[in-house]
Amino acid sequence: STQSTWGNYRGCYSSTGSPTPQRVCIDGEDVVNFVRSTLNVKKLGVYGCSIGGMVAAHIASKQNVDFLFIDRTFSSLKMVAKTRHGSAIAKIMNLLTCYQWL
C-alpha cells in the first residue's frame, strides 16, 4: 500500500510563523521524522515543488530516502525575483530581508 503526507511550510496559507530557508528545511526534517516514527514507514520518497524543491533536496541530503522527485524548482530566490521582476526588485528583496536567500 502507498501512503502520502502533505504539508506547507510555515507562514504559507493558514499556517503560522515566518519562513526562512533554514526554518523550512528543519520543518521538512521534522515531517520526515514524524512520518517515520508515527506511521512506521519503511520506504520513503520525498517530493518538492517550487520552493519545496529546496526542502526536498535538503531532506534527501540529510535523511535516508528511497527516492527524490523535484518539480519546477529553483536554486536561488534572488534569481527568481530578478528573472520575473528585474534587478532592482532583487536588490530590494535582499535589502528588506533579514537573512540571505539561497
GUNU-635689 format. One record per residue: x negated, y, z negated of N, C-alpha, C in turn; residue in one letter. Coordinates in nm, 2 decimals, m for minus. Atoms other than C-alpha are relative to their C-alpha. Layout:
BEGIN
nu;nv;nw;cau;cav;caw;cu;cv;cw;type
X;Y;Z;X;Y;Z;X;Y;Z;A $
...
***
This chain:
BEGIN
nu;nv;nw;cau;cav;caw;cu;cv;cw;type
m0.08;m0.12;0.00;0.00;0.00;0.00;m0.09;0.12;0.00;S $
0.07;m0.13;0.00;m0.10;0.36;0.05;0.07;0.10;m0.08;T $
m0.05;m0.10;0.08;m0.06;0.64;m0.19;m0.06;0.13;0.04;Q $
0.06;m0.13;m0.03;m0.11;1.01;m0.13;0.03;0.10;m0.11;S $
m0.01;m0.10;0.10;m0.16;1.30;m0.37;m0.03;0.13;0.07;T $
0.02;m0.12;m0.07;m0.14;1.66;m0.25;0.00;0.12;m0.10;W $
0.00;m0.11;0.09;m0.21;1.99;m0.42;m0.06;0.13;0.07;G $
0.05;m0.13;m0.04;m0.30;2.36;m0.37;m0.10;0.04;m0.10;N $
0.10;m0.05;0.09;m0.59;2.54;m0.51;0.06;0.11;m0.08;Y $
m0.05;m0.10;0.10;m0.55;2.78;m0.80;0.02;0.14;0.08;R $
m0.04;m0.13;m0.06;m0.38;3.11;m0.70;0.07;m0.01;0.13;G $
m0.07;0.02;m0.13;m0.22;2.96;m0.39;0.15;m0.03;m0.03;C $
m0.14;0.01;0.02;0.16;2.98;m0.36;0.04;0.03;m0.14;Y $
m0.05;m0.02;0.13;0.31;2.94;m0.70;m0.09;m0.04;m0.12;S $
0.10;0.03;0.11;0.00;2.82;m0.89;m0.06;0.12;m0.05;S $
0.06;m0.12;0.07;m0.17;3.05;m1.13;m0.15;m0.01;0.01;T $
0.14;0.00;0.00;m0.53;3.15;m1.16;m0.06;0.08;0.12;G $
0.07;m0.07;m0.11;m0.79;3.32;m0.94;m0.10;m0.10;0.07;S $
0.09;0.09;m0.07;m0.96;3.12;m0.67;m0.14;0.06;0.02;P $
0.14;m0.02;m0.05;m1.34;3.12;m0.62;m0.05;m0.13;0.06;T $
0.05;0.13;m0.06;m1.53;2.87;m0.41;m0.04;m0.10;m0.11;P $
0.04;0.10;0.10;m1.68;2.72;m0.73;0.12;m0.05;m0.08;Q $
m0.12;0.05;0.07;m1.34;2.70;m0.91;0.08;m0.10;0.08;R $
m0.08;0.09;m0.07;m1.16;2.54;m0.63;m0.07;m0.14;0.03;V $
0.08;0.13;m0.01;m1.44;2.28;m0.59;0.02;m0.08;m0.13;C $
m0.02;0.07;0.13;m1.41;2.20;m0.96;0.14;m0.06;m0.01;I $
m0.14;0.05;0.00;m1.03;2.17;m0.92;0.01;m0.13;0.08;D $
m0.01;0.12;m0.08;m1.08;1.92;m0.64;m0.06;m0.12;m0.07;G $
0.06;0.11;0.07;m1.31;1.71;m0.85;0.09;m0.05;m0.11;E $
m0.10;0.04;0.10;m1.05;1.72;m1.13;0.11;m0.08;0.06;D $
m0.10;0.08;m0.07;m0.79;1.59;m0.89;m0.04;m0.14;0.03;V $
0.06;0.14;m0.03;m1.01;1.30;m0.78;m0.01;m0.08;m0.13;V $
0.01;0.07;0.13;m1.08;1.21;m1.15;0.13;m0.04;m0.05;N $
m0.14;0.03;0.04;m0.71;1.23;m1.23;0.06;m0.12;0.08;F $
m0.06;0.11;m0.08;m0.61;1.01;m0.94;m0.07;m0.13;m0.03;V $
0.07;0.13;0.03;m0.88;0.75;m1.01;0.04;m0.05;m0.14;R $
m0.02;0.05;0.14;m0.81;0.73;m1.39;0.15;m0.03;m0.02;S $
m0.14;0.01;0.03;m0.43;0.77;m1.39;0.07;m0.10;0.10;T $
m0.07;0.09;m0.10;m0.33;0.59;m1.07;m0.08;m0.13;0.03;L $
0.08;0.12;m0.01;m0.61;0.33;m1.09;m0.03;m0.03;0.15;N $
0.03;0.01;m0.15;m0.71;0.40;m0.72;m0.14;m0.06;0.01;V $
0.13;0.06;m0.03;m0.99;0.18;m0.59;m0.07;0.06;0.12;K $
0.05;m0.06;m0.12;m1.03;0.32;m0.24;0.06;0.14;0.01;K $
m0.05;m0.13;0.00;m1.01;0.69;m0.19;m0.05;0.08;0.12;L $
0.03;m0.09;m0.11;m1.00;0.92;0.11;0.03;0.14;m0.04;G $
m0.02;m0.14;0.03;m1.03;1.29;0.10;0.03;0.08;0.13;V $
m0.04;m0.08;m0.12;m0.86;1.53;0.35;m0.01;0.15;m0.04;Y $
0.00;m0.15;0.03;m0.92;1.91;0.36;0.03;0.07;0.13;G $
m0.03;m0.08;m0.12;m0.77;2.16;0.60;m0.03;0.15;m0.04;C $
0.03;m0.14;0.02;m0.88;2.52;0.64;m0.10;0.01;m0.11;S $
0.10;m0.02;0.12;m1.05;2.64;0.31;m0.01;m0.14;m0.08;I $
0.01;0.13;0.06;m0.97;2.29;0.18;m0.11;m0.09;0.05;G $
0.12;0.08;m0.06;m1.24;2.15;0.41;m0.12;0.02;m0.08;G $
0.12;m0.03;0.08;m1.50;2.32;0.19;0.01;m0.09;m0.13;M $
m0.03;0.08;0.12;m1.34;2.14;m0.12;m0.02;m0.14;0.03;V $
0.01;0.14;m0.04;m1.32;1.81;0.06;m0.14;m0.04;0.02;A $
0.14;0.02;m0.02;m1.68;1.83;0.17;m0.08;m0.01;m0.13;A $
0.07;m0.01;0.14;m1.79;1.92;m0.19;0.03;m0.14;m0.07;H $
m0.04;0.13;0.07;m1.59;1.62;m0.33;m0.08;m0.12;0.06;I $
0.07;0.12;m0.06;m1.74;1.38;m0.08;m0.15;0.00;m0.03;A $
0.14;0.00;0.03;m2.09;1.50;m0.17;m0.02;m0.03;m0.15;S $
0.02;0.03;0.15;m2.03;1.45;m0.55;0.07;m0.13;m0.04;K $
m0.07;0.12;0.04;m1.79;1.16;m0.56;m0.02;m0.11;0.10;Q $
0.00;0.12;m0.09;m1.79;0.81;m0.41;0.13;m0.01;0.07;N $
m0.13;0.01;m0.08;m1.52;0.84;m0.14;m0.02;m0.10;0.12;V $
0.00;0.09;m0.11;m1.43;0.59;0.13;0.00;0.06;0.14;D $
0.00;m0.07;m0.13;m1.36;0.84;0.40;0.02;0.15;m0.03;F $
m0.02;m0.15;0.00;m1.36;1.22;0.46;0.05;0.04;0.13;L $
m0.06;m0.06;m0.12;m1.14;1.40;0.70;0.01;0.15;m0.02;F $
0.00;m0.14;0.01;m1.20;1.77;0.75;0.07;0.05;0.13;I $
m0.09;m0.04;m0.11;m0.94;1.95;0.97;0.00;0.16;0.01;D $
0.00;m0.14;m0.03;m0.99;2.30;1.12;m0.05;0.09;m0.11;R $
0.06;m0.07;0.11;m1.22;2.42;0.85;m0.10;0.10;0.05;T $
0.10;m0.09;m0.04;m1.49;2.68;0.85;m0.11;0.00;m0.11;F $
0.11;0.00;0.09;m1.83;2.73;0.68;m0.02;0.13;m0.08;S $
0.02;m0.13;0.07;m1.80;3.10;0.58;0.12;0.08;0.01;S $
m0.12;m0.09;0.00;m1.51;3.31;0.48;m0.04;0.14;0.06;L $
0.05;m0.13;m0.06;m1.72;3.62;0.58;0.01;m0.01;0.15;K $
m0.01;0.01;m0.14;m1.74;3.49;0.93;0.15;m0.01;0.05;M $
m0.14;0.00;m0.04;m1.36;3.42;0.94;0.05;0.14;0.00;V $
m0.04;m0.14;0.01;m1.30;3.78;0.83;m0.06;0.08;0.12;A $
0.07;m0.07;m0.11;m1.55;3.91;1.09;0.06;m0.04;0.13;K $
m0.05;0.05;m0.13;m1.41;3.70;1.37;0.14;0.05;0.02;T $
m0.15;m0.04;m0.01;m1.04;3.78;1.30;0.02;0.15;m0.01;R $
m0.03;m0.14;0.03;m1.07;4.14;1.18;m0.11;0.10;0.02;H $
0.11;m0.09;m0.03;m1.41;4.28;1.27;m0.10;0.01;m0.11;G $
0.11;m0.01;0.10;m1.74;4.35;1.09;0.03;0.09;m0.12;S $
m0.03;m0.09;0.11;m1.60;4.64;0.89;0.08;m0.07;m0.11;A $
m0.08;0.07;0.10;m1.34;4.42;0.72;m0.09;m0.10;m0.07;I $
0.08;0.10;0.07;m1.60;4.15;0.65;m0.09;0.07;m0.11;A $
0.08;m0.07;0.10;m1.82;4.41;0.48;0.08;0.05;m0.12;K $
m0.09;m0.04;0.11;m1.53;4.55;0.28;0.03;m0.12;m0.09;I $
m0.03;0.12;0.08;m1.44;4.20;0.17;m0.11;m0.04;m0.10;M $
0.11;0.02;0.08;m1.79;4.15;0.04;m0.01;0.10;m0.11;N $
0.01;m0.11;0.10;m1.78;4.48;m0.15;0.11;m0.02;m0.11;L $
m0.11;0.00;0.10;m1.44;4.41;m0.31;0.00;m0.13;m0.08;L $
m0.01;0.13;0.08;m1.50;4.05;m0.43;m0.12;0.00;m0.10;T $
0.10;0.01;0.10;m1.69;3.98;m0.74;m0.10;m0.11;0.01;C $
0.09;0.12;m0.02;m1.87;3.67;m0.61;m0.03;m0.01;0.15;Y $
0.04;0.02;m0.14;m2.04;3.57;m0.29;0.09;m0.11;0.06;Q $
m0.08;0.10;m0.07;m1.81;3.39;m0.05;m0.11;m0.09;0.08;W $
0.09;0.09;m0.07;m1.97;3.09;0.11;m0.02;0.04;0.14;L $
***
